[in-house]
């Protein structure tokens, strides 16, 4: 734990939050995050452009994920920012998934503040008359997500750096090993 220079204050480092710490005095918690330049990796892929008279090879940047975060990691990070423990957060996230499924099955949309809107998309094939379009012809397509304004705001902050795919895979394996060995 790092102790701040101001008497009566202490700073607690949050695992999983780059440059993030909490300053605590008495029972009040204030979050202060140091700005760090975070880069998202991408690779260049080729695609054939067949839109014109002749086919052309075109090059496109495609983002590479740096890993997947599960409920366990989310619970650990969330409990370090509030009064809940990791087990409570984990149970709440699992229950949230169950409750969301129930509401979506009933035809509702689910809005999570500062996250976004979840809904079900459905469709049917085209028919000549409205009577032919029966409930049995409808088919649920997918669960849709529309990010909230606050969530979309991170798009302005994303910076990219070109990555070698092989190096990215090695880094993922190293991170996985470190996560499994550190309690």
Buried (B, 14 or more C-beta within 10 A) or exposed (E): EEEEEEEEEBBBEBEEBEEBBBBBEEEEEEEEEEEEEEEEBBBEEEEEEEEEEEEEEEEEEEEBEBEEEEBEBBBBBBBBBEEBEBEBBBBEBEEEEEEBEEEBEEEEEBEEEEEBEBBBEEEEEEEEEEEEBEEEEEEEEEEEEEBBEEBEEEEEEEEEEEBEEEEBEEBBEEEEEEEEEEE
